Amino acid sequence: MTYGILTAHGAQVVVVNPIKTRAIAEARIKTDKVDAEILARLLAADFVCACWVASGEERELRTLLHHRAALKKQIVGVKNRIHAVLARNAIAIPTSDLFGVKGRQFLRELSELPEAEKIILTSNLKILEAQEEETAAIEKELNHRAIGLPGVEILLGIPGIDVLAALTILAEIGDIKRFASAKKLASYTGLVPSVYQSLQSVLPLFVRESTYHPFPEPLDAVGGPHACDTSQERPRPP
């Protein structure tokens, strides 16, 4: 947001990778004032390693997608709280889908709860319905933005990729031409397998998350409908 505000007022903004700016990374004294002076001197000498910055449309799309991901996580939290109410009172769930049509009807008609638990259950159901309504509104807006967006149709041809997943990939990657090879793209997304080895100990690392960009978390949401569901146990590599 700060980048957009400054550029809108005519300022020339350069985003710098601090890890590759060794004068700052290796400095003994690290304060905002010292770092700002070092950056100004390096920029004047054209010695800074500038980072790529997404366009305004891509940043806006990211914001909407991140908001949707946050709403989905909140929905999972509300569902977990409803499960907790039933567990505390040893109430069996009579349906396979507690939050389907029959399951919600069961929750609304549940009368064998103490008064306080009824209030909590009713409150959580209202919150759940409101959050689902907001999520549906955001998804409708995202689907509308996907119409005519370059690259969406190509990604939809990949099995398992829907419109929202395609938008997430496009928003986080940006212009794919900026990557010199498929390996560099895979490395940027944090999907490159690596190995940590010390003496005789070898530890395989299946996902290497980067600290330079927020891609790994949105990419996790592409994994499927339960990617953000903490109540579902996710399989681990052998």
C-alpha positions, 0 to 999 in steps of 0.5 A, a space after each residue: 500500500 505504501 508503495 502505491 501511495 508514494 508512486 501515485 504522488 510521483 515518487 520513484 520507489 525502489 524495493 530492495 532485497 535486504 539479504 542481498 544488500 550486504 552493507 546492511 545485512 552485515 552491519 554491526 549497528 542496525 537502526 532505521 537511520 543508519 540503514 536509510 543512509 546506507 541505502 541512499 548512498 548505495 542507490 546513488 551509486 547504483 549498487 542496490 539489488 532492486 526487487 520486482 514489484 507487482 503492478 497495481 492490478 496484481 497487488 489489488 488482486 492479491 489483497 482480495 485473494 488474501 482477504 478470502 483466504 483469511 475469511 476461509 480460515 475464520 470459517 474453519 475456526 467457527 466450525 471448530 468452536 461449534 464442534 467443541 460445544 458438541 464435544 463438551 456436552 457429549 452430543 453425537 452428530 447424527 449426520 456425516 456433514 454437520 454443516 450441510 442442510 440436515 446438519 444445520 437443521 440439527 444444530 438449530 433444533 438442538 435443545 439438550 444443551 445448557 443455556 450458556 452453551 445454547 447462546 454460544 452455539 447460536 452465536 457461532 451459527 450466526 457468525 458462520 452464516 455471515 462469514 460464508 455470505 461475505 466469502 461468497 461475495 468476495 468469490 463473486 467479485 474474483 470470478 468477475 475479475 477473471 473474465 478476460 484476464 490473460 492466462 486464466 484460460 490456460 491455467 484452467 486447462 490444468 486438472 485441479 485448477 479452478 478459477 480462484 486457483 488460477 487467479 492466485 497463481 497469476 496474482 502471486 507470480 505476475 509476469 511469468 516472462 521475468 523468470 529465466 527458467 522453470 526451475 527459477 519459477 519453482 524456486 520462487 514459489 517455494 516448491 523446490 525440494 532441498 536437503 539439510 545435511 550436517 555430518 552424518 545427519 541428513 534431513 530432507 526439506 520438502 518445501 522451502 518457504 521464502 521470506 521475500 514474498 508471501 507466495 507459499 501461503 496463498 499457494 497452500 490455498 490452491 491445494 484444495 477445499 480443505 487446504 486451510 482446514 486445520 481440523 483435517 489432518 494433512 498427509 505428510 511425506 514419508 
